[in-house]
Amino acid sequence: MYCITDEQVDFILDDIRRNGIEMEDLQLNLLDHICCIIEQNLEDDGDFEDFYRKTVRQFYKKELREIEAETIQLLTFKNYYAMRKTMIVSGTLSAGIFALGSIFKVMHWPGAAVMLVLGVIFFSFLFLPLMLLMKIKETSLVSDKLVMSSATLTGICFCLACMFTVQHWPGATNLWYATVGLSFFVLIPIYFFTGIRREGGKVNAIVTTTLLTGATACLFLMINTRPSYRMQEVKMYSWLQSEQLLQRMQGANTDTDKLAADINRISMQIKSLVLQNAIGMSAMPDDFERQGIFMEEGNTGPAFKDAQSGGTRLIAELKEKIKQYNAQHSTAPIPVAHTALDAPDNMVGRYSNYTILNTITQLQLYVVSAPHTLVATK
């Protein structure tokens, strides 16, 4: 067993300090570990300095001060490894769910929307924030922290904008504006002025900034810059005009055809569900303008999310009534081809609220305007 001298102990301690270890407790702990290894493994006639150099290299990858940086990180950020594991798991999970949801969407299988939403939520609100926290802890430069923070916020807005667009939820256009605005006016300027000031990073900063600017510009070109409320306002008034026409024709119609009455009853129930989700009321009030009620285009709501939902069952019942009606009124059948009612029952929820409302109202107009002369049946 090698007996280490006081001079050698001082040599090791001085070398530890020269390599950037400033914490006294860490210096003494490293000194104790290194001395134990040398005493147990170095032969009596061995080369002390050569063995010491080989031993100390086992404690780091590039330089010894890495140990102090990691120690400080662990002391100030006790949940570091737990968060890193959570980040990796959430990133892998969100990518897997999103990929699987994309396949389900292409194949038109049920559950695609749920998986896509979950994938985006995990990625936006779990993986990206955790990655930001991990990266912020790895740097002490304020400029780098600003770049990472703005990039993360832009990424979250981008993911949410994609999800809102795919799901036909209101507010998608505003999220696209927020994404482009953050990229153009926050992320790109901060990244450019941070990167261009670094030694040797000028060319990389210019090239990356150019790519970011081009990508953001292309994204901006795909956004409809016309006021979305104006387009949706036109859709709302167009549907309301059809509703007013329907009410006028129903008021003048005294026909008591049972199938026609059933179709109208089910249609009213479907429209009530759509309106309840869109404006919180089962019917559009006559004084909607005075109340400031405006219906944005969006999804039809949870009542149409799957085959077991109430709205979907009503759609299936309506289709069956239309089938019976067309069998009895062959001279004036209700056309459903190439409409929302032509889709499978569990796919109706993919249409927007205006599409369903217009389809149902047009269906009622066909019924109320048709001559109800029953065909003799066996």
TORBA-892718 format. One record per residue (C-alpha): residue number from 1; residue in three letters; y, z, x. Coordinates in Angstrom, 2 decimals, m for minus. Last residue first. Layout:
NUM|ALA|Y|Z|X $
...
END
This chain:
378|LYS|m2.91|m49.84|m97.27 $
377|THR|0.81|m50.12|m96.73 $
376|ALA|3.38|m52.00|m98.76 $
375|VAL|6.55|m52.46|m96.77 $
374|LEU|9.36|m50.13|m97.71 $
373|THR|12.78|m51.63|m98.24 $
372|HIS|15.22|m49.43|m96.36 $
371|PRO|17.93|m51.99|m95.58 $
370|ALA|19.06|m50.90|m92.07 $
369|SER|22.62|m49.67|m91.42 $
368|VAL|21.81|m45.96|m91.42 $
367|VAL|18.80|m46.39|m89.15 $
366|TYR|20.47|m48.66|m86.60 $
365|LEU|23.46|m46.34|m86.45 $
364|GLN|21.14|m43.38|m85.88 $
363|LEU|19.58|m45.14|m82.88 $
362|GLN|23.03|m45.96|m81.55 $
361|THR|23.87|m42.24|m81.74 $
360|ILE|20.64|m41.30|m79.93 $
359|THR|21.17|m43.77|m77.10 $
358|ASN|24.85|m42.86|m76.74 $
357|LEU|24.03|m39.14|m76.52 $
356|ILE|21.17|m39.68|m74.07 $
355|THR|23.22|m41.87|m71.72 $
354|TYR|26.23|m39.54|m71.97 $
353|ASN|24.10|m36.54|m70.99 $
352|SER|22.73|m38.28|m67.90 $
351|TYR|19.17|m39.55|m67.67 $
350|ARG|16.60|m37.76|m65.51 $
349|GLY|15.69|m35.43|m68.36 $
348|VAL|14.13|m38.38|m70.19 $
347|MET|11.42|m38.62|m67.54 $
346|ASN|9.01|m36.06|m69.05 $
345|ASP|8.78|m38.06|m72.28 $
344|PRO|8.01|m41.35|m70.54 $
343|ALA|10.88|m43.87|m70.71 $
342|ASP|11.54|m46.23|m73.66 $
341|LEU|13.64|m43.58|m75.37 $
340|ALA|16.22|m43.85|m72.58 $
339|THR|16.68|m47.50|m73.53 $
338|HIS|15.09|m50.71|m72.25 $
337|ALA|13.01|m51.12|m75.43 $
336|VAL|13.97|m48.75|m78.26 $
335|PRO|14.84|m51.26|m81.00 $
334|ILE|14.65|m49.70|m84.50 $
333|PRO|12.80|m52.07|m86.79 $
332|ALA|14.53|m54.03|m89.57 $
331|THR|12.00|m56.32|m91.24 $
330|SER|9.07|m54.25|m89.98 $
329|HIS|10.27|m51.21|m91.87 $
328|GLN|7.04|m49.26|m92.46 $
327|ALA|5.57|m49.69|m88.96 $
326|ASN|9.04|m49.36|m87.43 $
325|TYR|9.50|m46.01|m89.18 $
324|GLN|6.12|m44.70|m88.02 $
323|LYS|6.93|m45.59|m84.39 $
322|ILE|10.42|m44.15|m84.80 $
321|LYS|8.90|m40.90|m86.09 $
320|GLU|6.57|m40.74|m83.07 $
319|LYS|9.45|m41.37|m80.70 $
318|LEU|11.46|m38.60|m82.34 $
317|GLU|8.60|m36.14|m81.94 $
316|ALA|8.35|m36.97|m78.23 $
315|ILE|12.11|m36.57|m77.84 $
314|LEU|11.94|m33.24|m79.69 $
313|ARG|9.22|m32.09|m77.29 $
312|THR|11.45|m33.04|m74.37 $
311|GLY|14.36|m31.06|m75.82 $
310|GLY|12.23|m27.95|m76.24 $
309|SER|10.84|m27.98|m72.72 $
308|GLN|7.09|m28.31|m72.11 $
307|ALA|7.22|m31.88|m70.74 $
306|ASP|9.83|m30.97|m68.12 $
305|LYS|13.58|m30.50|m67.50 $
304|PHE|14.84|m31.57|m70.93 $
303|ALA|16.00|m28.22|m72.40 $
302|PRO|17.09|m27.20|m68.90 $
301|GLY|20.19|m29.44|m69.04 $
300|THR|21.01|m33.05|m69.86 $
299|ASN|22.40|m33.78|m66.42 $
298|GLY|26.03|m34.56|m65.84 $
297|GLU|28.98|m36.56|m67.12 $
296|GLU|31.90|m34.29|m67.84 $
295|MET|32.71|m33.22|m71.38 $
294|PHE|36.31|m32.19|m71.96 $
293|ILE|37.46|m29.49|m74.36 $
292|GLY|41.19|m28.80|m74.13 $
291|GLN|41.25|m26.83|m77.37 $
290|ARG|43.90|m29.18|m78.77 $
289|GLU|41.84|m32.18|m77.69 $
288|PHE|38.62|m30.73|m79.16 $
287|ASP|40.27|m30.38|m82.59 $
286|ASP|37.39|m32.02|m84.48 $
285|PRO|34.86|m29.82|m82.68 $
284|MET|32.07|m31.48|m80.62 $
283|ALA|28.79|m29.99|m81.78 $
282|SER|26.25|m27.44|m80.48 $
281|MET|28.84|m25.80|m78.26 $
280|GLY|28.70|m24.70|m74.59 $
279|ILE|30.36|m27.90|m73.39 $
278|ALA|27.60|m29.76|m71.51 $
277|ASN|24.49|m27.63|m72.10 $
276|GLN|25.27|m27.05|m75.77 $
275|LEU|26.21|m30.72|m76.10 $
274|VAL|22.78|m31.87|m74.89 $
273|LEU|20.96|m29.39|m77.13 $
272|SER|23.07|m30.37|m80.17 $
271|LYS|22.42|m34.06|m79.50 $
270|ILE|18.68|m33.43|m79.60 $
269|GLN|18.92|m31.46|m82.84 $
268|MET|21.05|m34.17|m84.45 $
267|SER|18.49|m36.81|m83.47 $
266|ILE|15.68|m34.72|m84.97 $
265|ARG|17.50|m34.57|m88.32 $
264|ASN|18.44|m38.26|m88.27 $
263|ILE|14.88|m39.31|m87.55 $
262|ASP|13.59|m37.04|m90.31 $
261|ALA|16.12|m38.46|m92.79 $
260|ALA|15.15|m42.02|m91.89 $
259|LEU|11.50|m41.09|m92.31 $
258|LYS|12.23|m39.60|m95.73 $
257|ASP|14.24|m42.55|m97.11 $
256|THR|16.89|m40.97|m99.35 $
255|ASP|19.51|m43.73|m99.26 $
254|THR|22.98|m42.68|m100.40 $
253|ASN|24.92|m44.26|m97.54 $
252|ALA|28.72|m44.06|m97.69 $
251|GLY|28.92|m40.74|m95.90 $
250|GLN|26.32|m41.89|m93.37 $
249|MET|28.46|m44.94|m92.56 $
248|ARG|31.55|m42.82|m91.98 $
247|GLN|29.61|m40.28|m89.89 $
246|LEU|28.13|m43.07|m87.75 $
245|LEU|31.54|m44.67|m87.19 $
244|GLN|32.94|m41.32|m86.10 $
243|GLU|30.01|m40.81|m83.72 $
242|SER|30.48|m44.28|m82.24 $
241|GLN|34.14|m43.46|m81.67 $
240|LEU|33.09|m40.16|m80.07 $
239|TRP|30.80|m42.02|m77.64 $
238|SER|33.64|m44.30|m76.53 $
237|TYR|35.99|m41.32|m76.31 $
236|MET|33.61|m39.49|m73.96 $
235|LYS|32.90|m42.53|m71.80 $
234|VAL|36.62|m43.26|m71.43 $
233|GLU|37.26|m39.63|m70.45 $
232|GLN|34.43|m39.90|m67.92 $
231|MET|36.20|m42.80|m66.23 $
230|ARG|39.53|m40.98|m66.31 $
229|TYR|38.01|m37.72|m65.05 $
228|SER|36.59|m39.56|m62.05 $
227|PRO|40.03|m40.46|m60.75 $
226|ARG|39.48|m43.65|m58.78 $
225|THR|38.38|m42.98|m55.22 $
224|ASN|34.73|m43.81|m55.89 $
223|ILE|33.12|m42.62|m52.69 $
222|MET|31.12|m45.20|m50.71 $
221|LEU|34.08|m46.09|m48.48 $
220|PHE|34.49|m42.40|m47.57 $
219|LEU|30.95|m42.28|m46.20 $
218|CYS|31.63|m45.34|m44.07 $
217|ALA|34.80|m43.67|m42.75 $
216|THR|32.87|m40.49|m41.97 $
215|ALA|30.26|m42.44|m40.00 $
214|GLY|32.95|m44.35|m38.09 $
213|THR|34.89|m41.20|m37.27 $
212|LEU|31.78|m39.38|m36.11 $
211|LEU|30.76|m42.33|m33.91 $
210|THR|34.25|m42.56|m32.38 $
209|THR|34.33|m38.80|m31.78 $
208|THR|30.96|m39.00|m30.03 $
207|VAL|32.18|m41.79|m27.73 $
206|ILE|35.51|m40.09|m26.96 $
205|ALA|33.92|m36.68|m26.31 $
204|ASN|31.21|m38.19|m24.09 $
203|VAL|33.81|m40.04|m22.04 $
202|LYS|35.98|m36.95|m21.56 $
201|GLY|33.17|m34.49|m20.78 $
200|GLY|33.32|m34.56|m16.98 $
199|GLU|35.64|m31.58|m16.84 $
198|ARG|36.30|m30.32|m20.30 $
197|ARG|39.63|m31.03|m21.92 $
196|ILE|38.32|m34.07|m23.80 $
195|GLY|35.57|m32.04|m25.46 $
194|THR|37.75|m29.44|m27.14 $
193|PHE|40.43|m31.90|m28.24 $
192|PHE|37.82|m34.24|m29.73 $
191|TYR|35.63|m31.58|m31.35 $
190|ILE|38.57|m29.86|m33.02 $
189|PRO|40.02|m33.17|m34.25 $
188|ILE|36.63|m34.42|m35.58 $
187|LEU|35.59|m31.20|m37.34 $
186|VAL|38.84|m30.32|m39.13 $
185|PHE|40.79|m33.25|m40.56 $
184|PHE|38.28|m36.07|m40.80 $
183|SER|35.03|m34.09|m41.19 $
182|LEU|36.45|m31.39|m43.44 $
181|GLY|38.19|m33.98|m45.61 $
180|VAL|35.10|m36.20|m45.85 $
179|THR|32.91|m33.28|m46.94 $
178|ALA|35.52|m31.89|m49.34 $
177|TYR|35.99|m35.31|m50.95 $
176|TRP|32.23|m35.62|m51.34 $
175|LEU|32.15|m32.16|m52.92 $
174|ASN|34.88|m33.17|m55.35 $
173|THR|32.86|m36.25|m56.32 $
172|ALA|29.76|m34.14|m57.03 $
171|GLY|31.64|m31.72|m59.28 $
170|PRO|29.54|m32.20|m62.41 $
169|TRP|25.78|m32.43|m61.85 $
168|HIS|24.05|m35.80|m61.92 $
167|GLN|21.02|m34.34|m60.06 $
166|VAL|21.19|m36.97|m57.31 $
165|THR|24.96|m36.61|m56.97 $
164|PHE|24.90|m32.80|m57.00 $
163|MET|22.18|m32.78|m54.34 $
162|CYS|24.00|m35.25|m52.09 $
161|ALA|27.26|m33.32|m52.42 $
160|LEU|25.43|m30.06|m51.64 $
159|CYS|23.97|m31.51|m48.45 $
158|PHE|27.34|m32.90|m47.34 $
157|CYS|29.17|m29.66|m48.10 $
156|ILE|26.62|m27.69|m46.05 $
155|GLY|26.92|m30.15|m43.15 $
154|THR|30.71|m29.93|m43.17 $
153|LEU|30.52|m26.12|m43.08 $
152|THR|28.06|m26.27|m40.19 $
151|ALA|30.20|m28.73|m38.22 $
150|SER|33.32|m26.62|m38.81 $
149|SER|31.56|m23.49|m37.57 $
148|MET|30.02|m25.21|m34.56 $
147|VAL|33.34|m26.73|m33.46 $
146|LEU|35.21|m23.46|m34.00 $
145|LYS|32.62|m21.50|m32.02 $
144|ASP|32.88|m24.00|m29.18 $
143|SER|36.67|m23.59|m29.11 $
142|VAL|36.40|m19.79|m29.10 $
141|LEU|34.30|m19.87|m25.93 $
140|SER|31.90|m16.93|m25.58 $
139|THR|28.75|m18.89|m26.27 $
138|GLU|25.16|m18.01|m27.14 $
137|LYS|26.06|m15.66|m30.00 $
136|ILE|27.81|m18.49|m31.82 $
135|LYS|24.66|m20.61|m31.54 $
134|MET|22.47|m18.01|m33.24 $
133|LEU|24.99|m17.35|m36.01 $
132|LEU|25.39|m21.09|m36.66 $
131|MET|21.61|m21.60|m36.75 $
130|LEU|21.35|m18.80|m39.30 $
129|PRO|24.08|m20.40|m41.45 $
128|LEU|22.38|m23.85|m41.24 $
127|PHE|18.82|m22.63|m42.00 $
126|LEU|19.54|m20.32|m44.92 $
125|PHE|22.24|m21.59|m47.26 $
124|SER|22.22|m25.32|m46.62 $
123|PHE|18.61|m25.96|m45.55 $
122|PHE|17.02|m23.56|m48.02 $
121|ILE|19.26|m24.83|m50.83 $
120|VAL|18.65|m28.51|m49.97 $
119|GLY|14.89|m28.05|m49.94 $
118|LEU|14.94|m26.03|m53.16 $
117|VAL|16.96|m28.74|m54.93 $
116|LEU|14.65|m31.49|m53.70 $
115|MET|11.56|m29.50|m54.68 $
114|VAL|12.83|m28.80|m58.20 $
113|ALA|13.89|m32.43|m58.72 $
112|ALA|10.49|m33.76|m57.65 $
111|GLY|8.49|m31.42|m59.88 $
110|PRO|6.97|m34.11|m62.07 $
109|TRP|5.83|m37.32|m60.33 $
108|HIS|8.02|m40.44|m60.34 $
107|MET|6.25|m41.80|m57.20 $
106|VAL|9.57|m42.18|m55.36 $
105|LYS|10.67|m38.75|m56.58 $
104|PHE|7.38|m37.11|m55.59 $
103|ILE|7.68|m38.61|m52.10 $
102|SER|11.25|m37.34|m51.79 $
101|GLY|10.16|m33.90|m52.97 $
100|LEU|7.49|m33.80|m50.26 $
99|ALA|10.07|m34.67|m47.59 $
98|PHE|12.52|m32.10|m48.97 $
97|ILE|9.86|m29.39|m49.15 $
96|GLY|8.76|m30.08|m45.57 $
95|ALA|12.30|m30.18|m44.19 $
94|SER|13.24|m27.00|m46.05 $
93|LEU|10.11|m25.19|m44.83 $
92|THR|10.57|m26.23|m41.20 $
91|GLY|14.22|m25.17|m41.22 $
90|SER|13.44|m21.92|m43.06 $
89|VAL|10.63|m21.05|m40.63 $
88|ILE|12.72|m21.82|m37.53 $
87|MET|15.74|m19.91|m38.82 $
86|THR|13.60|m16.95|m39.90 $
85|LYS|12.05|m16.80|m36.42 $
84|ARG|15.50|m16.89|m34.83 $
83|MET|16.74|m14.25|m37.23 $
82|ALA|13.84|m11.93|m36.37 $
81|TYR|14.38|m12.59|m32.66 $
80|TYR|18.08|m11.76|m32.78 $
79|ASN|17.88|m8.75|m35.11 $
78|LYS|19.32|m6.36|m32.51 $
77|PHE|22.42|m8.46|m31.84 $
76|THR|24.67|m6.35|m29.65 $
75|LEU|21.90|m4.82|m27.55 $
74|LEU|19.74|m7.93|m27.61 $
73|GLN|22.63|m10.18|m26.61 $
72|ILE|23.67|m7.79|m23.87 $
71|THR|20.11|m7.82|m22.52 $
70|GLU|19.94|m11.61|m22.73 $
69|ALA|23.15|m11.99|m20.74 $
68|GLU|21.96|m9.38|m18.22 $
67|ILE|18.66|m11.14|m17.70 $
66|GLU|20.35|m14.54|m17.33 $
65|ARG|22.27|m13.06|m14.40 $
64|LEU|19.20|m13.68|m12.25 $
63|GLU|19.61|m17.44|m12.11 $
62|LYS|17.78|m20.54|m13.32 $
61|LYS|14.55|m19.43|m15.00 $
60|TYR|14.60|m15.67|m14.40 $
59|PHE|12.52|m12.60|m13.48 $
58|GLN|9.74|m14.33|m11.56 $
57|ARG|12.25|m15.47|m8.98 $
56|VAL|12.69|m11.83|m7.92 $
55|THR|9.12|m11.70|m6.64 $
54|LYS|9.24|m14.85|m4.49 $
53|ARG|12.50|m13.75|m2.88 $
52|TYR|11.08|m10.25|m2.28 $
51|PHE|7.93|m11.65|m0.65 $
50|ASP|10.04|m13.71|1.75 $
49|GLU|12.30|m10.74|2.51 $
48|PHE|9.41|m8.31|3.11 $
47|ASP|7.21|m10.51|5.32 $
46|GLY|3.80|m8.78|5.30 $
45|ASP|2.39|m6.40|7.91 $
44|ASP|1.71|m3.58|5.45 $
43|GLU|0.60|m5.98|2.74 $
42|LEU|2.85|m6.58|m0.24 $
41|ASN|1.27|m6.17|m3.68 $
40|GLN|1.68|m2.56|m4.81 $
39|GLU|4.81|m1.62|m2.87 $
38|ILE|6.50|m4.95|m3.62 $
37|ILE|5.76|m4.81|m7.36 $
36|CYS|6.96|m1.20|m7.60 $
35|CYS|10.17|m2.02|m5.69 $
34|ILE|10.89|m4.95|m8.00 $
33|HIS|10.44|m2.87|m11.14 $
32|ASP|12.57|0.03|m9.87 $
31|LEU|15.36|m2.25|m8.68 $
30|LEU|15.35|m4.11|m11.98 $
29|ASN|15.67|m0.83|m13.87 $
28|LEU|18.39|0.39|m11.52 $
27|GLN|20.46|m2.76|m11.89 $
26|LEU|19.93|m2.77|m15.68 $
25|ASP|21.25|0.77|m15.94 $
24|GLU|24.24|m0.12|m13.77 $
23|MET|25.24|m3.18|m15.80 $
22|GLU|26.87|m5.68|m13.41 $
21|ILE|24.02|m8.10|m12.62 $
20|GLY|25.73|m11.21|m11.20 $
19|ASN|23.47|m12.29|m8.34 $
18|ARG|25.47|m10.28|m5.79 $
17|ARG|24.60|m7.08|m7.68 $
16|ILE|20.87|m7.78|m7.50 $
15|ASP|21.23|m8.63|m3.81 $
14|ASP|22.99|m5.33|m3.14 $
13|LEU|20.21|m3.41|m4.91 $
12|ILE|17.48|m5.26|m3.00 $
11|PHE|19.15|m4.62|0.35 $
10|ASP|19.77|m0.98|m0.50 $
9|VAL|16.05|m0.56|m1.29 $
8|GLN|15.18|m2.35|1.96 $
7|GLU|17.39|0.05|3.91 $
6|ASP|15.77|3.01|2.14 $
5|THR|12.35|1.82|3.26 $
4|ILE|9.43|0.43|1.21 $
3|CYS|5.95|1.69|1.98 $
2|TYR|3.35|m1.06|1.41 $
1|MET|0.00|0.00|0.00 $
END
